[in-house]
């Protein structure tokens, strides 16, 4: 029986997608439920699964394809080759805790081997990519070429291939790649944000001393109990939630002629993936513990690295946090993630001289930035929100008291 594998719909209103990568070879054996291709839409990258076991016949190698069209056909009547490996067979094998000592080599074995001539062949990036896709080496290509004639020798001499590499001019080349559906959609959304919102940015700075001291003091205990590291994002997520509770307009959105203000806090965490910047959502952050926040962020980042962030992960979101500090950014103006009205930008932590109680001290400081839609968020709320976030980060214990001063709570004032 020949089973057709159709392109699934990645979401409402999406009519076509792009086959980003085939994970199997044409006419190769595949197992049921094996991931055989990556399908990329304007919103997310999704896996294409084999519905049956059999030999796959690829109908569309790459490029744009409409939702519902046949991507490949699986012949379930075909016999599984003895040499065919199941997906689990190809997984890396676990290494023993201690590797056995290698046997000593003879002098003949340890003698340096002559370097093959093919190692000196220059390969362009596009050619290297094609060779990797087809599973061939430089030696394979050389073996498949015709014999060398005086024409090839003269061409190499004219190109200066044998000249002193220090005297050869740098190669001038260009590489052109087609924009992916996701990248095109992202570019359209970014331009729309600039044109359709009244975006402003306000700044503040945070003394990270308390948080860094806490992380140093309790990192080991935290890891032993929860199996994950205590990072900065959990502190910022909890601080943002408290700030949004005090300034709900920053958590609001415009819907036609109405302002929608959720009573929940779904925080988008910007993640850099091989496919581009994505913002998966950490839902109901107000009810999560620090460990749950760290675990949730870790899971989203891992899915992003594997290209497995789905539409459910990206949908919704009431506010976004982005961390340009991991790339060394000192200050930036983050751009809104529509239809949200606010986004917080984190930046690099730098030791700087600051005034503390009338004295100059060196403290680990971070600039933070809030970009917001001025159509519904006034200066009072934007500045107040950022000040509240700063207050929470510099006094983390207040996250337990909904931002109130513990001393005043104790005294009842």
C-alpha positions in Angstrom: 0.0 0.0 0.0 1.2 3.5 -0.9 0.4 6.1 1.8 0.5 9.8 1.0 1.9 12.1 3.5 0.2 15.5 3.2 1.5 18.9 4.5 -0.4 19.6 7.8 -2.0 22.9 8.6 0.3 24.8 11.1 -2.5 27.2 12.0 -5.5 29.2 10.9 -5.1 31.5 7.9 -1.8 29.8 6.8 -2.2 28.4 3.3 1.4 27.5 2.4 4.6 26.5 4.1 8.2 25.8 3.3 10.0 22.5 3.5 13.1 23.6 5.4 14.9 20.3 5.6 14.4 16.6 4.9 15.7 14.4 7.7 15.7 11.2 5.6 17.0 10.3 2.2 14.8 9.6 -0.8 14.0 5.9 -1.1 15.2 5.2 2.4 13.4 3.2 5.1 11.4 5.1 7.7 9.7 4.0 10.9 6.2 4.9 12.0 6.1 8.2 13.8 9.6 9.1 12.8 10.3 12.7 12.1 11.1 12.8 8.4 11.1 16.5 7.6 11.0 20.0 9.1 8.1 22.2 7.8 8.5 25.9 8.4 5.6 28.4 8.3 5.5 32.1 9.0 4.8 31.3 12.7 6.7 28.2 13.7 8.7 25.2 12.6 6.9 21.9 12.8 8.0 18.3 12.3 6.5 16.1 9.5 5.9 12.6 10.8 5.7 9.2 9.0 2.3 7.7 9.5 3.5 4.2 8.6 6.7 2.3 8.3 8.1 1.7 4.8 10.2 3.2 2.0 9.7 6.9 1.5 9.5 8.5 -1.9 10.1 12.3 -1.7 7.9 14.3 -4.0 8.9 17.9 -3.1 12.6 18.2 -2.2 12.4 21.8 -1.0 10.8 25.2 -1.3 7.2 26.4 -0.9 4.3 24.0 -0.9 0.6 24.5 -0.2 -1.0 23.1 2.9 -2.6 19.7 2.1 -0.4 18.9 -0.8 1.5 15.6 -0.9 5.1 15.9 0.4 6.1 12.3 0.0 4.7 8.7 -0.4 5.5 5.8 1.9 5.4 2.3 0.4 4.3 0.0 3.3 4.6 -3.1 1.2 8.4 -2.7 0.7 10.7 -5.0 2.6 12.9 -3.4 5.3 16.5 -3.7 4.2 18.8 -5.6 6.6 21.1 -2.6 6.7 18.4 -0.1 7.6 18.7 1.4 11.0 15.9 2.5 13.2 16.0 6.1 14.5 17.1 4.9 17.9 20.0 3.0 16.4 21.5 6.2 15.0 21.4 8.0 18.4 24.7 8.6 20.1 25.6 5.8 22.5 26.2 6.7 26.1 29.8 6.7 27.1 31.0 4.8 30.1 32.0 6.8 33.2 35.6 5.8 32.7 37.1 5.1 29.3 39.4 2.1 29.1 43.1 3.0 28.5 44.0 2.7 24.8 46.5 0.0 23.9 50.0 1.4 23.2 50.6 1.8 19.5 53.6 0.5 17.7 56.1 2.9 16.2 54.8 2.2 12.8 51.2 3.0 13.9 52.2 6.2 15.6 54.1 7.5 12.6 52.5 10.6 11.1 50.4 9.9 8.1 50.9 12.0 4.9 48.2 14.7 4.5 45.9 14.0 1.6 46.0 16.4 -1.3 42.2 16.9 -1.0 42.7 18.7 2.4 44.2 21.6 0.5 41.2 22.0 -1.8 39.2 25.2 -1.2 35.5 24.7 -0.9 32.9 27.5 -1.0 30.2 27.6 1.8 27.5 26.8 -0.7 29.4 23.9 -2.2 30.2 22.6 1.4 26.5 22.8 2.3 25.5 20.8 -0.9 28.2 18.2 -0.2 27.0 17.8 3.4 23.4 17.4 2.2 24.4 14.7 -0.4 26.8 13.0 2.0 29.9 13.2 -0.2 33.5 14.3 0.6 36.1 16.3 -1.3 37.8 13.0 -2.3 34.5 11.7 -3.7 34.2 14.9 -5.8 37.8 14.7 -7.0 37.4 11.0 -8.0 34.3 11.9 -10.0 36.1 14.6 -12.1 37.6 14.1 -15.5 41.4 13.8 -15.8 43.5 16.9 -15.4 44.5 18.5 -18.7 46.7 21.5 -19.6 43.5 23.5 -19.6 42.9 22.9 -15.9 46.6 23.6 -15.1 46.6 26.9 -17.1 43.4 27.9 -15.4 44.8 27.3 -11.9 48.0 29.2 -12.8 46.0 32.1 -14.2 43.9 32.2 -10.9 47.1 32.4 -8.9 46.2 29.2 -7.0 49.9 28.4 -6.4 51.0 31.9 -5.4 52.1 32.9 -2.0 48.9 33.0 0.1 50.1 36.1 1.9 50.3 37.9 -1.4 47.0 36.7 -2.9 44.1 39.2 -2.8 41.2 38.2 -0.6 38.4 36.3 -2.3 35.5 38.6 -3.2 32.3 36.5 -3.1 28.6 36.9 -2.3 26.2 34.4 -1.0 22.4 34.7 -1.6 19.9 32.8 0.4 16.1 32.9 0.1 14.4 34.4 3.2 12.4 31.8 5.1 8.7 32.2 5.7 9.3 32.9 9.3 11.9 35.5 8.6 9.6 37.3 6.1 6.7 37.3 8.5 9.0 38.6 11.3 10.2 41.5 9.1 6.7 42.4 8.2 5.6 42.5 11.8 8.6 44.6 12.9 7.8 47.2 10.2 4.1 47.2 11.2 5.0 47.8 14.9 7.0 50.9 13.9 4.2 52.2 11.7 1.1 51.3 13.7 2.1 52.0 17.3 3.2 55.1 19.3 6.2 53.3 20.7 8.4 55.1 23.3 11.2 53.7 25.5 12.0 54.7 29.1 15.1 53.6 31.0 16.4 52.9 34.5 19.3 51.1 36.1 19.4 48.3 38.7 22.0 47.5 41.3 22.3 43.7 41.0 24.3 43.2 44.2 21.5 41.5 46.2 20.6 39.1 43.5 24.2 38.2 42.7 24.8 37.6 46.4 21.8 35.4 46.7 22.7 33.3 43.6 26.3 32.8 44.9 25.1 31.8 48.4 22.3 29.5 47.4 23.2 28.2 43.9 24.4 24.9 45.1 21.4 24.2 47.4 19.0 25.3 44.6 20.7 22.9 42.0 20.7 20.0 44.5 17.0 20.4 45.2 15.6 21.2 41.7 18.3 20.0 39.3 18.6 23.3 37.5 20.6 26.4 37.9 19.3 29.6 39.5 19.5 32.3 36.8 18.6 35.9 36.5 15.4 35.4 34.4 13.4 34.0 37.3 14.1 37.1 39.3 13.1 39.4 36.4 10.0 37.4 35.6 8.7 37.6 39.2 9.7 41.3 39.4 7.8 42.0 36.2 4.7 40.2 37.5 4.7 42.4 40.6 5.2 45.5 38.4 2.3 44.5 36.2 0.0 44.0 39.2 0.7 47.5 40.3 0.4 49.0 36.8 -2.2 46.8 34.9 -2.2 49.1 31.9 1.2 47.8 31.0 -0.3 44.4 30.8 -3.1 45.6 28.5 -3.8 45.4 24.7 -5.8 47.4 22.2 -8.5 45.4 20.4 -10.4 47.6 18.0 -11.9 50.4 20.1 -11.5 48.5 23.3 -8.7 48.1 25.9 -8.3 44.5 27.1 -6.7 44.1 30.5 -6.1 40.4 31.5 -6.1 39.4 35.2 -3.4 36.9 34.4 0.2 37.3 33.5 1.5 35.3 30.5 5.1 36.4 30.0 6.8 35.9 26.7 10.5 35.1 26.8 12.5 36.1 23.7 14.6 33.1 22.6 17.2 33.2 19.8 16.8 30.1 17.6 18.5 28.9 14.4 15.4 30.0 12.6 15.3 33.5 14.1 14.0 35.2 17.2 10.9 33.6 18.7 8.9 34.5 21.8 7.4 31.5 23.5 5.1 32.2 26.4 5.4 31.2 30.1 1.8 31.0 31.1 0.4 32.1 34.5 3.7 33.3 35.7 2.1 34.8 38.8 1.4 31.3 40.2 4.9 29.8 39.5 7.7 29.4 41.9 11.3 30.5 41.1 12.2 26.9 40.3 9.1 26.5 38.0 10.0 29.6 36.2 13.6 28.5 35.6 12.4 25.0 34.5 9.8 26.5 32.1 12.3 28.9 30.5 14.8 26.0 30.2 12.2 23.9 28.4 11.3 26.7 26.0 14.9 27.4 25.2 15.6 23.8 24.5 12.6 23.5 22.2 13.8 26.6 20.4 17.3 25.2 19.9 15.7 22.0 18.4 13.3 23.9 16.2 10.3 22.5 18.1 8.5 25.6 19.3 4.9 25.2 18.2 2.0 27.5 17.8 0.7 26.7 21.2 4.0 27.9 22.7 3.8 31.2 20.8 0.2 32.1 21.0 -1.1 34.6 23.6 1.3 36.5 25.9 0.5 39.7 27.7 4.1 41.0 28.2 7.6 40.2 26.9 11.1 40.1 28.4 14.1 40.1 26.1 17.7 39.8 27.3 20.2 41.5 25.0 22.8 41.3 27.8 23.8 37.7 26.8 25.2 39.1 23.6 27.0 42.0 25.4 24.5 44.8 24.8 24.8 47.7 27.2 21.7 49.5 26.2 18.9 49.2 23.6 15.4 50.1 22.8 13.5 46.8 22.4 10.7 46.7 19.9 7.1 45.7 20.9 5.8 42.2 20.3 2.2 42.9 19.0 -0.5 42.9 20.1 1.3 43.4 23.5 1.8 47.0 24.7 5.0 46.5 26.7 8.4 44.8 26.5 11.3 44.9 29.1 14.8 44.8 27.8 17.6 43.4 30.0 21.2 44.3 29.3 24.8 43.4 30.3 25.9 43.7 34.0 28.8 46.0 34.3 30.7 47.2 37.4 30.3 50.9 37.6 31.0 53.6 40.2 27.7 54.7 41.8 26.8 56.9 44.8 25.7 54.9 47.8 24.8 56.9 51.0 27.0 59.8 49.9 29.9 57.6 49.0 31.2 56.3 45.7 31.2 52.5 45.5 31.7 50.0 42.6 28.5 48.0 42.1 27.3 45.5 39.4 24.8 47.6 37.5 22.4 46.8 34.7 20.5 49.2 32.5 16.9 48.2 31.9 14.5 49.5 29.2 10.8 49.5 28.9 9.4 50.1 25.4 5.6 50.7 25.5 2.7 51.8 23.3 2.0 55.4 24.3 -1.6 55.1 22.9 -2.7 53.3 26.1 0.2 53.6 28.5 0.9 57.0 29.9 4.2 58.2 31.3 3.0 57.7 34.9 2.4 54.0 34.4 5.5 53.4 32.3 7.9 55.0 34.6 6.1 53.7 37.7 6.2 50.1 36.3 10.0 50.3 35.6 10.6 51.8 39.0 8.7 49.0 40.7 10.7 46.4 38.7 13.9 48.1 39.9 12.6 48.1 43.5 11.8 44.3 43.3 15.2 43.4 41.9 17.1 45.5 44.4 15.0 44.1 47.3 14.1 40.6 46.2 12.4 39.8 49.6 9.6 42.2 48.6 8.5 39.7 45.9 7.1 37.7 48.9 5.0 40.6 50.1 3.5 41.7 46.8 6.0 44.6 46.7 5.2 45.9 50.2 8.0 46.9 52.6 8.3 43.9 55.1 9.3 46.3 57.9 6.2 48.3 57.5 4.1 45.2 57.3 5.6 44.0 60.5 4.9 47.3 62.2 1.4 47.5 60.7 2.0 50.9 59.0 
